[in-house]
Amino acid sequence: MEKTPLLPLPQGCVVGRFIRRYKRFSVEMLLDGQSVWVHSNNSGSMLGLTLAGGPLLASPAANPARKLPYTQEAVWLAERAVPPLPGGEDDTDGPAPGRGFWVGVNTSVPNRMIEAAFHAGRLDFAAGYTQCRREAKRGESRLDACLTGQDLPPLWVECKNVTMVEDGVACFPDAATERGQKHLRELMDIVRCGERAAMFYLVQRPDGHCFGPADVVDPAYAALFYEALDAGVEIYPYRASVSPAGIELEGLLPVAPRPAGL
């Protein structure tokens, strides 16, 4: 019997084929020979993940009356430019083991994962903390999570989804992000006030062996990342495995050495 993932996907998920992305938040999918529009909450570039004809995993909308009936969860990344659908009956319709993997692109997953992993006791850095508040307000800011425990300083956490891997390094961001830079500055301010602050990066693909900021994509973010690391902001890049059944939390990835010049 297969283990239930820490974050199961809802029943009724479908696998179609990617046609195109429209204005970042809508994706056209071919499903049972019909064109279907799918909601995407991923505002990044999804570099290398928008291959026409590639398999796309989508979950049904919680509200059946929603205009877009599905939400994009993952895309299949394979060795071939147009990969076969996962789970095909033969070699022409489906991939053989090792030919590819799902990449999770739903950016709400890291926020849900940190709560689920906390309650499951899967976060070593949260040892001793007893409560997890999502969307926690601090002053004029709102952070993704705040962990609290008796006689422990609050631990403020920002969560990010990682879908890009370059030369074995899982990288964030995949597009320039002023909002991400703002979060790093806020976390440094928290540390200066004597509280704990952390970045929780969820790498939703299996081929990254370490984690680092994408200095080629956003050099300002990369510089702030290492400044935050030096200032005491904690960095926790976790790998996740993605399947049509759901998302499972895997191990903690090491942070890549700082490149020269950063």
MARBAKOL-224615 format. One line per 5 residues: for each residue x negated, y negated, z of N, C-alpha, C. Coordinates in nm, 4 decimals, decimal comma. Layout:
N
X:Y:Z:X:Y:Z:X:Y:Z  ... $
END
This chain:
262
-0,0843:0,1204:0,0000:0,0000:0,0000:0,0000:-0,0874:-0,1249:0,0000  -0,0586:-0,2160:-0,0947:-0,1387:-0,3363:-0,1066:-0,1104:-0,4321:0,0091  -0,2166:-0,5007:0,0501:-0,2054:-0,5985:0,1578:-0,1275:-0,7205:0,1100  -0,0380:-0,7711:0,1938:0,0362:-0,8925:0,1603:-0,0559:-1,0130:0,1720  -0,0652:-1,0977:0,0687:-0,1524:-1,2152:0,0766:-0,1088:-1,3095:0,1894 $
-0,2034:-1,3870:0,2371:-0,1738:-1,4820:0,3439:-0,0668:-1,5820:0,3005  -0,0692:-1,6208:0,1729:0,0345:-1,7082:0,1170:0,1042:-1,6341:0,0023  0,2090:-1,5604:0,0303:0,2787:-1,4893:-0,0779:0,3490:-1,5881:-0,1708  0,3535:-1,5541:-0,2981:0,4327:-1,6315:-0,3926:0,5777:-1,5827:-0,3872  0,6728:-1,6705:-0,4183:0,8136:-1,6291:-0,4105:0,8479:-1,5247:-0,5165 $
0,9538:-1,4527:-0,4922:1,0027:-1,3595:-0,5925:1,0523:-1,4371:-0,7138  1,0451:-1,3720:-0,8286:1,0934:-1,4360:-0,9505:0,9871:-1,5082:-1,0289  0,8574:-1,4890:-0,9922:0,7502:-1,5507:-1,0697:0,7457:-1,4888:-1,2097  0,7023:-1,5694:-1,3058:0,6954:-1,5238:-1,4450:0,5572:-1,5532:-1,5007  0,5198:-1,4780:-1,6029:0,3963:-1,5035:-1,6765:0,4338:-1,5352:-1,8204 $
0,4004:-1,6569:-1,8626:0,4217:-1,6974:-2,0004:0,2896:-1,7345:-2,0625  0,2965:-1,8079:-2,1721:0,1740:-1,8529:-2,2386:0,1720:-2,0055:-2,2471  0,0564:-2,0596:-2,2144:0,0373:-2,2051:-2,2143:0,0459:-2,2587:-2,3573  0,1262:-2,3640:-2,3759:0,1335:-2,4314:-2,5057:0,0597:-2,5646:-2,5006  0,0998:-2,6514:-2,4059:0,0343:-2,7820:-2,3947:0,0698:-2,8460:-2,2624 $
-0,0106:-2,9447:-2,2288:0,0128:-3,0249:-2,1089:0,0576:-3,1626:-2,1533  0,1599:-3,2166:-2,0843:0,2146:-3,3463:-2,1220:0,2116:-3,4391:-2,0013  0,1343:-3,5470:-2,0117:0,1250:-3,6484:-1,9066:0,0950:-3,5880:-1,7693  0,0115:-3,4878:-1,7677:-0,0426:-3,4247:-1,6472:0,0576:-3,3486:-1,5629  0,1786:-3,3966:-1,5476:0,2709:-3,3339:-1,4533:0,3746:-3,2428:-1,5190 $
0,3624:-3,2215:-1,6482:0,4509:-3,1297:-1,7188:0,3684:-3,0413:-1,8109  0,4044:-2,9149:-1,8137:0,3364:-2,8173:-1,8987:0,4410:-2,7425:-1,9794  0,4136:-2,7255:-2,1079:0,5034:-2,6474:-2,1921:0,4537:-2,5033:-2,1966  0,5438:-2,4100:-2,1720:0,5099:-2,2679:-2,1653:0,6000:-2,1899:-2,2602  0,5427:-2,0880:-2,3242:0,6200:-1,9968:-2,4064:0,6590:-1,8778:-2,3204 $
0,7878:-1,8570:-2,3019:0,8382:-1,7492:-2,2164:0,9482:-1,6752:-2,2912  0,9260:-1,5476:-2,3163:1,0236:-1,4649:-2,3884:1,0634:-1,5285:-2,5213  0,9640:-1,5853:-2,5885:0,9883:-1,6431:-2,7201:1,0501:-1,7811:-2,7185  1,0745:-1,8368:-2,5986:1,1372:-1,9683:-2,5861:1,0405:-2,0683:-2,5219  1,0519:-2,1942:-2,5626:0,9730:-2,3012:-2,5013:1,0391:-2,3441:-2,3703 $
0,9606:-2,3438:-2,2612:1,0117:-2,3820:-2,1296:0,9169:-2,4860:-2,0698  0,9722:-2,5948:-2,0149:0,8896:-2,6963:-1,9499:0,8743:-2,6618:-1,8018  0,7508:-2,6729:-1,7551:0,7132:-2,6315:-1,6204:0,6544:-2,7510:-1,5462  0,6896:-2,7666:-1,4195:0,6321:-2,8736:-1,3382:0,4892:-2,8386:-1,2978  0,3995:-2,9370:-1,3060:0,2629:-2,9215:-1,2569:0,2348:-3,0345:-1,1595 $
0,1858:-3,0013:-1,0386:0,1530:-3,1061:-0,9414:0,0047:-3,1383:-0,9420  -0,0685:-3,0857:-1,0401:-0,2129:-3,1045:-1,0472:-0,2445:-3,2302:-1,1276  -0,2977:-3,3327:-1,0599:-0,3286:-3,4591:-1,1271:-0,4706:-3,4626:-1,1822  -0,5468:-3,3553:-1,1610:-0,6836:-3,3496:-1,2131:-0,6858:-3,3192:-1,3610  -0,8058:-3,3046:-1,4144:-0,8192:-3,2796:-1,5580:-0,8010:-3,1328:-1,5935 $
-0,8162:-3,0428:-1,4951:-0,8134:-2,8980:-1,5186:-0,9077:-2,8602:-1,6323  -1,0306:-2,9070:-1,6221:-1,1310:-2,8833:-1,7254:-1,1449:-2,7347:-1,7550  -1,1346:-2,7006:-1,8828:-1,1532:-2,5631:-1,9260:-1,0392:-2,4697:-1,8958  -0,9279:-2,5216:-1,8448:-0,8184:-2,4345:-1,8016:-0,6905:-2,4536:-1,8823  -0,6950:-2,5350:-1,9853:-0,5745:-2,5613:-2,0636:-0,5915:-2,5038:-2,2045 $
-0,6092:-2,3723:-2,2105:-0,6302:-2,3041:-2,3371:-0,4960:-2,2647:-2,3984  -0,4694:-2,3132:-2,5182:-0,3451:-2,2782:-2,5860:-0,3366:-2,1270:-2,6033  -0,2248:-2,0713:-2,5650:-0,2040:-1,9269:-2,5748:-0,2448:-1,8495:-2,4528  -0,3103:-1,9147:-2,3571:-0,3556:-1,8469:-2,2371:-0,2408:-1,8175:-2,1422  -0,2470:-1,7056:-2,0691:-0,1417:-1,6734:-1,9724:-0,1294:-1,7776:-1,8624 $
-0,0069:-1,8039:-1,8228:0,0259:-1,9030:-1,7205:0,1230:-1,8379:-1,6223  0,0902:-1,8478:-1,4943:0,1758:-1,7932:-1,3883:0,2586:-1,9064:-1,3292  0,3890:-1,8891:-1,3251:0,4787:-1,9934:-1,2742:0,5774:-1,9338:-1,1747  0,6079:-2,0126:-1,0713:0,7042:-1,9699:-0,9696:0,8357:-2,0442:-0,9904  0,9479:-1,9831:-0,9520:1,0772:-2,0493:-0,9682:1,0919:-2,1659:-0,8712 $
1,1581:-2,2706:-0,9149:1,1819:-2,3859:-0,8293:1,2692:-2,3456:-0,7105  1,2356:-2,4000:-0,5927:1,3158:-2,3704:-0,4736:1,4586:-2,4202:-0,4904  1,4736:-2,5307:-0,5631:1,6063:-2,5861:-0,5908:1,6478:-2,5458:-0,7329  1,7435:-2,4558:-0,7480:1,7833:-2,4108:-0,8821:1,8335:-2,5226:-0,9715  1,8749:-2,6348:-0,9109:1,9286:-2,7458:-0,9892:1,8194:-2,8395:-1,0395 $
1,6937:-2,8135:-1,0026:1,5844:-2,9015:-1,0456:1,5730:-2,9004:-1,1977  1,5373:-3,0138:-1,2546:1,5300:-3,0265:-1,4005:1,4325:-2,9268:-1,4600  1,3142:-2,9134:-1,3995:1,2151:-2,8169:-1,4471:1,2265:-2,6910:-1,3607  1,2615:-2,5776:-1,4201:1,2969:-2,4588:-1,3404:1,1781:-2,3851:-1,2797  1,0563:-2,4172:-1,3221:0,9389:-2,3462:-1,2708:0,8297:-2,4446:-1,2299 $
0,7397:-2,3963:-1,1436:0,6205:-2,4710:-1,1029:0,4973:-2,3913:-1,1429  0,4011:-2,4590:-1,2030:0,2772:-2,3922:-1,2437:0,1951:-2,3536:-1,1210  0,1591:-2,2263:-1,1112:0,0800:-2,1762:-0,9997:-0,0643:-2,1461:-1,0389  -0,0850:-2,0858:-1,1543:-0,2190:-2,0414:-1,1912:-0,2282:-2,0225:-1,3416  -0,3511:-2,0228:-1,3908:-0,3789:-1,9907:-1,5309:-0,4824:-1,8785:-1,5336 $
-0,4776:-1,8007:-1,6376:-0,5690:-1,6871:-1,6520:-0,6921:-1,7306:-1,7303  -0,8086:-1,7106:-1,6731:-0,9345:-1,7460:-1,7388:-1,0061:-1,6168:-1,7753  -1,0325:-1,5981:-1,9030:-1,0903:-1,4730:-1,9499:-1,2124:-1,4995:-2,0357  -1,2789:-1,3910:-2,0728:-1,3990:-1,4019:-2,1545:-1,3652:-1,4435:-2,2972  -1,2434:-1,4091:-2,3411:-1,2020:-1,4454:-2,4760:-1,1284:-1,5793:-2,4744 $
-1,1342:-1,6521:-2,5857:-1,0738:-1,7854:-2,5916:-0,9236:-1,7787:-2,5667  -0,8568:-1,6803:-2,6240:-0,7139:-1,6612:-2,5998:-0,6983:-1,5256:-2,5334  -0,6966:-1,5206:-2,3986:-0,6951:-1,3922:-2,3278:-0,5599:-1,3235:-2,3378  -0,5598:-1,1918:-2,3249:-0,4327:-1,1190:-2,3233:-0,3593:-1,1414:-2,1929  -0,2326:-1,1122:-2,1922:-0,1535:-1,1234:-2,0702:-0,1994:-1,0214:-1,9675 $
-0,2183:-1,0629:-1,8413:-0,2539:-0,9662:-1,7378:-0,1458:-0,8596:-1,7235  -0,1910:-0,7352:-1,7011:-0,0955:-0,6280:-1,6775:-0,0371:-0,5683:-1,8030  -0,0992:-0,5937:-1,9202:-0,0496:-0,5344:-2,0444:-0,0642:-0,3834:-2,0425  0,0112:-0,3172:-2,1287:0,0137:-0,1711:-2,1270:-0,1051:-0,1082:-2,1974  -0,1690:-0,1812:-2,2852:-0,2842:-0,1236:-2,3536:-0,3898:-0,2297:-2,3714 $
-0,4967:-0,1918:-2,4391:-0,6122:-0,2802:-2,4506:-0,5845:-0,4033:-2,5349  -0,4855:-0,3976:-2,6219:-0,4575:-0,5124:-2,7059:-0,3642:-0,6112:-2,6377  -0,2824:-0,5629:-2,5456:-0,1850:-0,6503:-2,4802:-0,2274:-0,6985:-2,3429  -0,3225:-0,6336:-2,2799:-0,3625:-0,6707:-2,1445:-0,5108:-0,6554:-2,1244  -0,5661:-0,7248:-2,0260:-0,7099:-0,7222:-2,0046:-0,7566:-0,5973:-1,9318 $
-0,8733:-0,5525:-1,9668:-0,9365:-0,4463:-1,8893:-0,9966:-0,5084:-1,7643  -1,0208:-0,4279:-1,6587:-1,0782:-0,4833:-1,5355:-1,2073:-0,5601:-1,5625  -1,2183:-0,6764:-1,5005:-1,3392:-0,7554:-1,5129:-1,3389:-0,8544:-1,6269  -1,2329:-0,8543:-1,7080:-1,2322:-0,9450:-1,8227:-1,1871:-1,0864:-1,7875  -1,1331:-1,1052:-1,6721:-1,0873:-1,2381:-1,6371:-1,0269:-1,2415:-1,4984 $
-0,9689:-1,3571:-1,4637:-0,9127:-1,3748:-1,3302:-0,8172:-1,4932:-1,3332  -0,7308:-1,4974:-1,2324:-0,6400:-1,6101:-1,2163:-0,7125:-1,7246:-1,1459  -0,6809:-1,8470:-1,1882:-0,7304:-1,9690:-1,1245:-0,6097:-2,0460:-1,0727  -0,6033:-2,0656:-0,9423:-0,4887:-2,1344:-0,8823:-0,4965:-2,2846:-0,9019  -0,3936:-2,3430:-0,9633:-0,3946:-2,4860:-0,9951:-0,2888:-2,5647:-0,9182 $
-0,2135:-2,4991:-0,8317:-0,1116:-2,5677:-0,7521:-0,1812:-2,6397:-0,6369  -0,1799:-2,7728:-0,6392:-0,2560:-2,8505:-0,5413:-0,1895:-2,8573:-0,4040  -0,0700:-2,8028:-0,3898:-0,0091:-2,7971:-0,2565:-0,0569:-2,6756:-0,1776  -0,1229:-2,5826:-0,2442:-0,1648:-2,4587:-0,1787:-0,2652:-2,4826:-0,0656  -0,3704:-2,5650:-0,0824:-0,4647:-2,5835:0,0286:-0,3987:-2,6325:0,1572 $
-0,3026:-2,7237:0,1464:-0,2347:-2,7736:0,2664:-0,1556:-2,6632:0,3358  -0,0895:-2,5795:0,2569:-0,0153:-2,4677:0,3153:-0,1094:-2,3597:0,3673  -0,2219:-2,3430:0,2974:-0,3176:-2,2397:0,3381:-0,3814:-2,2717:0,4721  -0,4171:-2,3985:0,4951:-0,4846:-2,4279:0,6219:-0,3905:-2,4018:0,7398  -0,2621:-2,4300:0,7236:-0,1664:-2,4022:0,8307:-0,1514:-2,2516:0,8513 $
-0,1372:-2,1772:0,7414:-0,1209:-2,0318:0,7525:-0,2459:-1,9670:0,8105  -0,3629:-2,0118:0,7647:-0,4886:-1,9544:0,8141:-0,5110:-1,9884:0,9605  -0,4706:-2,1087:1,0013:-0,4832:-2,1479:1,1422:-0,3999:-2,0556:1,2308  -0,2751:-2,0368:1,1944:-0,1863:-1,9546:1,2773:-0,2249:-1,8063:1,2734  -0,2949:-1,7662:1,1680:-0,3405:-1,6277:1,1586:-0,4762:-1,6071:1,2258 $
-0,5343:-1,7138:1,2805:-0,6634:-1,7038:1,3464:-0,7781:-1,6783:1,2510  -0,7678:-1,7322:1,1291:-0,8680:-1,7046:1,0260:-0,9699:-1,8174:1,0091  -0,9600:-1,9227:1,0888:-1,0499:-2,0369:1,0752:-1,1440:-2,0432:1,1949  -1,2663:-1,9991:1,1764:-1,3625:-1,9980:1,2871:-1,3888:-2,1384:1,3409  -1,3860:-2,2383:1,2539:-1,4163:-2,3745:1,2984:-1,3064:-2,4330:1,3873 $
-1,1893:-2,3649:1,3909:-1,0771:-2,4134:1,4716:-1,0613:-2,3350:1,6015  -1,1635:-2,2615:1,6422:-1,1548:-2,1821:1,7649:-1,1230:-2,2720:1,8849  -1,0257:-2,2324:1,9646:-0,9866:-2,3086:2,0831:-0,8714:-2,4039:2,0599  -0,8450:-2,4379:1,9346:-0,7330:-2,5274:1,9033:-0,6028:-2,4477:1,9004  -0,4972:-2,5091:1,9483:-0,3713:-2,4363:1,9658:-0,2556:-2,4905:1,8824 $
-0,2705:-2,6097:1,8273:-0,1621:-2,6683:1,7488:-0,2159:-2,7241:1,6179  -0,1331:-2,7132:1,5136:-0,1669:-2,7675:1,3813:-0,0501:-2,8516:1,3329  -0,0751:-2,9811:1,3138:0,0275:-3,0716:1,2608:-0,0073:-3,1070:1,1173  0,0870:-3,0842:1,0273:0,0686:-3,1216:0,8877:0,1072:-3,2675:0,8682  0,0444:-3,3321:0,7692:0,0757:-3,4717:0,7356:0,0720:-3,5582:0,8613 $
-0,0390:-3,5513:0,9324:-0,0532:-3,6202:1,0606:-0,0963:-3,7650:1,0397  -0,0313:-3,8553:1,1101:-0,0608:-3,9983:1,0961:-0,1651:-4,0397:1,1985  -0,2604:-4,1202:1,1504:-0,3630:-4,1779:1,2377:-0,3800:-4,3236:1,1975  -0,3323:-4,4143:1,2813:-0,3347:-4,5553:1,2437:-0,2486:-4,5777:1,1210  -0,3080:-4,6398:1,0200:-0,2364:-4,6649:0,8954:-0,2550:-4,5511:0,7956 $
-0,3316:-4,4502:0,8315:-0,3613:-4,3399:0,7403:-0,2787:-4,2167:0,7753  -0,2621:-4,1313:0,6758:-0,1975:-4,0022:0,6951:-0,2896:-3,8952:0,6397  -0,3297:-3,8014:0,7252:-0,4202:-3,6960:0,6838:-0,3450:-3,5636:0,6724  -0,4038:-3,4695:0,5982:-0,3327:-3,3454:0,5671:-0,3022:-3,2623:0,6901  -0,3929:-3,2633:0,7881:-0,3683:-3,1830:0,9084:-0,4450:-3,2404:1,0259 $
-0,3899:-3,2176:1,1449:-0,4597:-3,2514:1,2689:-0,4459:-3,1328:1,3633  -0,5600:-3,0814:1,4081:-0,5618:-2,9701:1,5014:-0,5905:-3,0245:1,6408  -0,5172:-2,9747:1,7390:-0,5361:-3,0206:1,8766:-0,5414:-2,9003:1,9701  -0,6075:-2,9208:2,0830:-0,6192:-2,8169:2,1850:-0,6610:-2,8800:2,3167  -0,6332:-2,8141:2,4251:-0,6636:-2,8683:2,5572:-0,8135:-2,8911:2,5730 $
-0,8480:-3,0120:2,6193:-0,9872:-3,0511:2,6456:-1,0739:-3,0487:2,5198  -1,0119:-3,0586:2,4024:-1,0859:-3,0633:2,2766:-1,0524:-3,1929:2,2023  -1,1491:-3,2499:2,1320:-1,1174:-3,3698:2,0533:-1,0288:-3,3328:1,9356  -0,9408:-3,4223:1,8919:-0,8602:-3,3926:1,7728:-0,9518:-3,3606:1,6544  -0,9079:-3,2667:1,5725:-0,9810:-3,2304:1,4515:-0,8936:-3,2662:1,3322 $
-0,9349:-3,3714:1,2605:-0,8595:-3,4210:1,1459:-0,9148:-3,3570:1,0193  -0,8236:-3,3099:0,9332:-0,8653:-3,2336:0,8156:-0,7982:-3,2872:0,6895  -0,8796:-3,3036:0,5868:-0,8286:-3,3321:0,4526:-0,8499:-3,2083:0,3670  -0,7518:-3,1741:0,2848:-0,7561:-3,0523:0,2036:-0,7646:-3,0864:0,0546  -0,8462:-3,0120:-0,0167:-0,8597:-3,0323:-0,1608:-0,8583:-2,8979:-0,2331 $
-0,8011:-2,8991:-0,3527:-0,7992:-2,7792:-0,4364:-0,9141:-2,7846:-0,5362  -0,9843:-2,6723:-0,5525:-1,1017:-2,6668:-0,6400:-1,0756:-2,5651:-0,7505  -1,0850:-2,6105:-0,8757:-1,0618:-2,5217:-0,9899:-1,1777:-2,5207:-1,0883  -1,2804:-2,5993:-1,0638:-1,3916:-2,6095:-1,1584:-1,5153:-2,5386:-1,1043  -1,5803:-2,4606:-1,1892:-1,7062:-2,3961:-1,1558:-1,8045:-2,4212:-1,2690 $
-1,9223:-2,4708:-1,2349:-2,0280:-2,4953:-1,3322:-2,1545:-2,4256:-1,2854  -2,2050:-2,3338:-1,3681:-2,3290:-2,2610:-1,3355:-2,3221:-2,1957:-1,1975  -2,2060:-2,1392:-1,1663:-2,1889:-2,0682:-1,0400:-2,1587:-2,1561:-0,9208  -2,1525:-2,2882:-0,9417:-2,1241:-2,3821:-0,8335:-1,9790:-2,4291:-0,8452  -1,8991:-2,4035:-0,7430:-1,7635:-2,4572:-0,7384:-1,7729:-2,6066:-0,7107 $
-1,7054:-2,6879:-0,7930:-1,7240:-2,8332:-0,7883:-1,5919:-2,9065:-0,7686  -1,5983:-3,0146:-0,6947:-1,4859:-3,1070:-0,6793:-1,5425:-3,2480:-0,6832  -1,4747:-3,3417:-0,7503:-1,3485:-3,3300:-0,8237:-1,3719:-3,2939:-0,9697  -1,2617:-3,2674:-1,0430:-1,2740:-3,2440:-1,1866:-1,2334:-3,3682:-1,2654  -1,2040:-3,4768:-1,1930:-1,1781:-3,6085:-1,2524:-1,2105:-3,7125:-1,1455 $
-1,2532:-3,8298:-1,1881:-1,2890:-3,9344:-1,0921:-1,1717:-3,9621:-0,9988  -1,2014:-3,9766:-0,8692:-1,0941:-3,9897:-0,7705:-1,1262:-4,0974:-0,6662  -1,0677:-4,2141:-0,6827:-1,0827:-4,3182:-0,5814:-1,0142:-4,2769:-0,4508  -0,9047:-4,2036:-0,4625:-0,8339:-4,1553:-0,3435:-0,9227:-4,0597:-0,2639  -0,9939:-3,9715:-0,3347:-1,0846:-3,8799:-0,2665:-1,1975:-3,9525:-0,1967 $
-1,2482:-4,0592:-0,2586:-1,3532:-4,1400:-0,1958:-1,2996:-4,2053:-0,0685  -1,1763:-4,2547:-0,0763:-1,1141:-4,3174:0,0410:-1,1034:-4,2181:0,1563  -1,0688:-4,0933:0,1256:-1,0564:-3,9918:0,2303:-1,1902:-3,9671:0,2994  -1,2978:-3,9617:0,2236:-1,4294:-3,9396:0,2843:-1,4656:-4,0558:0,3772  -1,4357:-4,1770:0,3360:-1,4653:-4,2934:0,4222:-1,3833:-4,2868:0,5508 $
-1,2565:-4,2471:0,5388:-1,1712:-4,2350:0,6578:-1,2251:-4,1299:0,7537  -1,2721:-4,0184:0,6991:-1,3249:-3,9127:0,7855:-1,4520:-3,9584:0,8564  -1,5356:-4,0355:0,7885:-1,6555:-4,0889:0,8538:-1,6181:-4,1837:0,9673  -1,5142:-4,2634:0,9479:-1,4680:-4,3529:1,0544:-1,4203:-4,2727:1,1758  -1,3539:-4,1612:1,1499:-1,3045:-4,0765:1,2593:-1,4208:-4,0217:1,3413 $
-1,5243:-3,9757:1,2733:-1,6421:-3,9225:1,3439:-1,7071:-4,0318:1,4280  -1,7133:-4,1529:1,3745:-1,7731:-4,2641:1,4503:-1,6930:-4,2947:1,5760  -1,5655:-4,2599:1,5767:-1,4810:-4,2816:1,6947:-1,4907:-4,1671:1,7955  -1,5741:-4,0690:1,7675:-1,5957:-3,9602:1,8617:-1,5040:-3,8406:1,8453  -1,4263:-3,8372:1,7369:-1,3398:-3,7225:1,7097:-1,3988:-3,6389:1,5965 $
-1,3446:-3,5202:1,5764:-1,3929:-3,4335:1,4696:-1,3165:-3,4606:1,3398  -1,3861:-3,4456:1,2289:-1,3242:-3,4634:1,0975:-1,3854:-3,3626:1,0020  -1,3012:-3,3086:0,9137:-1,3484:-3,2034:0,8244:-1,2800:-3,2112:0,6888  -1,3519:-3,1632:0,5878:-1,2961:-3,1402:0,4548:-1,2768:-2,9904:0,4379  -1,1569:-2,9520:0,3974:-1,1241:-2,8122:0,3697:-1,1030:-2,8003:0,2194 $
-1,2011:-2,7410:0,1501:-1,1928:-2,7217:0,0056:-1,1516:-2,5773:-0,0213  -1,0415:-2,5583:-0,0931:-0,9971:-2,4232:-0,1264:-1,0315:-2,3951:-0,2726  -1,1262:-2,3048:-0,2922:-1,1743:-2,2694:-0,4262:-1,0878:-2,1544:-0,4770  -0,9936:-2,1865:-0,5643:-0,8964:-2,0852:-0,6077:-0,9431:-2,0115:-0,7338  -1,0633:-1,9601:-0,7275:-1,1181:-1,8750:-0,8328:-1,2384:-1,8012:-0,7743 $
-1,2742:-1,6840:-0,8285:-1,3725:-1,6002:-0,7608:-1,5171:-1,6168:-0,8057  -1,5436:-1,6999:-0,9052:-1,6766:-1,7009:-0,9662:-1,7687:-1,8101:-0,9133  -1,7287:-1,8827:-0,8104:-1,8173:-1,9805:-0,7483:-1,8948:-1,9173:-0,6343  -2,0252:-1,9310:-0,6355:-2,1086:-1,8699:-0,5312:-2,1495:-1,9687:-0,4226  -2,1317:-2,0971:-0,4510:-2,1554:-2,2019:-0,3518:-2,0704:-2,3213:-0,3922 $
-2,0736:-2,4275:-0,3121:-1,9880:-2,5438:-0,3385:-2,0711:-2,6714:-0,3374  -2,0353:-2,7644:-0,4236:-2,0992:-2,8951:-0,4244:-2,0110:-2,9982:-0,4909  -2,0347:-3,1265:-0,4655:-1,9575:-3,2306:-0,5321:-1,9964:-3,2392:-0,6791  -1,8994:-3,2742:-0,7621:-1,9231:-3,2831:-0,9066:-1,9832:-3,4199:-0,9388  -2,1153:-3,4297:-0,9251:-2,1814:-3,5587:-0,9428:-2,1741:-3,6090:-1,0866 $
-2,1626:-3,5192:-1,1836:-2,1515:-3,5622:-1,3232:-2,0141:-3,6240:-1,3490  -1,9118:-3,5698:-1,2835:-1,7749:-3,6187:-1,3031:-1,7508:-3,7474:-1,2251  -1,7934:-3,7505:-1,0988:-1,7694:-3,8661:-1,0123:-1,8911:-3,8871:-0,9227  -1,9927:-3,9577:-0,9732:-2,1144:-3,9775:-0,8937:-2,0902:-4,0514:-0,7628  -1,9908:-4,1422:-0,7599:-1,9609:-4,2147:-0,6359:-1,9075:-4,1188:-0,5302 $
-1,8221:-4,0259:-0,5709:-1,7705:-3,9264:-0,4758:-1,8847:-3,8385:-0,4250  -1,9725:-3,7976:-0,5152:-2,0835:-3,7107:-0,4756:-2,1735:-3,7796:-0,3737  -2,2037:-3,9076:-0,3961:-2,2875:-3,9813:-0,3018:-2,2186:-3,9923:-0,1659  -2,0876:-4,0209:-0,1666:-2,0120:-4,0301:-0,0414:-2,0027:-3,8943:0,0290  -1,9950:-3,7876:-0,0485:-1,9889:-3,6531:0,0093:-2,1110:-3,6267:0,0967 $
-2,2286:-3,6537:0,0438:-2,3504:-3,6274:0,1212:-2,3687:-3,7286:0,2341  -2,3200:-3,8512:0,2123:-2,3215:-3,9499:0,3210:-2,2327:-3,9014:0,4358  -2,1153:-3,8488:0,4010:-2,0234:-3,7965:0,5028:-2,0841:-3,6758:0,5736  -2,1498:-3,5893:0,4995:-2,2144:-3,4719:0,5588:-2,3200:-3,5153:0,6600  -2,3995:-3,6147:0,6216:-2,5024:-3,6661:0,7126:-2,4411:-3,7333:0,8347 $
-2,3222:-3,7912:0,8181:-2,2561:-3,8639:0,9276:-2,1854:-3,7708:1,0255  -2,1783:-3,6422:0,9927:-2,1147:-3,5474:1,0842:-1,9793:-3,4963:1,0417  -1,9339:-3,5351:0,9225:-1,8096:-3,4777:0,8706:-1,8367:-3,3312:0,8361  -1,7511:-3,2430:0,8832:-1,7698:-3,0997:0,8616:-1,7142:-3,0591:0,7249  -1,7847:-2,9712:0,6572:-1,7474:-2,9283:0,5224:-1,7204:-2,7786:0,5237 $
-1,5981:-2,7408:0,4822:-1,5593:-2,6000:0,4834:-1,5002:-2,5609:0,3476  -1,5849:-2,5113:0,2566:-1,5333:-2,4621:0,1278:-1,5016:-2,3128:0,1371  -1,3757:-2,2789:0,1305:-1,3325:-2,1392:0,1361:-1,2927:-2,0913:-0,0030  -1,3324:-1,9705:-0,0338:-1,2881:-1,9101:-0,1582:-1,1542:-1,8412:-0,1355  -1,0693:-1,8440:-0,2385:-0,9399:-1,7763:-0,2324:-0,9260:-1,6869:-0,3545 $
-0,8573:-1,5748:-0,3372:-0,8249:-1,4883:-0,4507:-0,6777:-1,5081:-0,4845  -0,6505:-1,5173:-0,6137:-0,5167:-1,5501:-0,6631:-0,4644:-1,4334:-0,7457  -0,3413:-1,3967:-0,7217:-0,2755:-1,2917:-0,7989:-0,1280:-1,3261:-0,8100  -0,0532:-1,2565:-0,8953:0,0920:-1,2819:-0,9003:0,1626:-1,2560:-0,7685  0,0964:-1,1835:-0,6763:0,1565:-1,1599:-0,5444:0,1388:-1,2786:-0,4514 $
0,0324:-1,3585:-0,4715:0,0078:-1,4717:-0,3842:-0,1388:-1,5067:-0,3750  -0,1728:-1,5833:-0,2711:-0,3086:-1,6346:-0,2530:-0,3632:-1,5832:-0,1209  -0,4809:-1,5233:-0,1260:-0,5449:-1,4678:-0,0075:-0,6716:-1,5470:0,0237  -0,6919:-1,5799:0,1507:-0,8124:-1,6513:0,1923:-0,9288:-1,5538:0,2014  -1,0398:-1,5906:0,1378:-1,1600:-1,5070:0,1404:-1,2665:-1,5747:0,2262 $
-1,3931:-1,5579:0,1909:-1,5010:-1,6072:0,2750:-1,5354:-1,7539:0,2552  -1,6174:-1,8020:0,3472:-1,6667:-1,9395:0,3435:-1,7885:-1,9468:0,2517  -1,7889:-2,0422:0,1595:-1,9000:-2,0594:0,0667:-2,0043:-2,1547:0,1250  -2,1330:-2,1310:0,0950:-2,2343:-2,2275:0,1379:-2,2277:-2,3550:0,0552  -2,2750:-2,4648:0,1126:-2,2832:-2,5916:0,0395:-2,4146:-2,5938:-0,0389 $
-2,4058:-2,6294:-0,1650:-2,5235:-2,6324:-0,2513:-2,6222:-2,7384:-0,2022  -2,7520:-2,7165:-0,2246:-2,8511:-2,8178:-0,1863:-2,8236:-2,9509:-0,2562  -2,8573:-3,0577:-0,1886:-2,8360:-3,1915:-0,2444:-2,9260:-3,2131:-0,3665  -2,8675:-3,2527:-0,4804:-2,9505:-3,2794:-0,5978:-3,0431:-3,3984:-0,5744  -3,1535:-3,4007:-0,6433:-3,2456:-3,5135:-0,6332:-3,1746:-3,6410:-0,6770 $
-3,1949:-3,7460:-0,6021:-3,1354:-3,8750:-0,6362:-3,0049:-3,9037:-0,5654  -2,9499:-3,8048:-0,4924:-2,8255:-3,8287:-0,4180:-2,8537:-3,8360:-0,2684 $
END
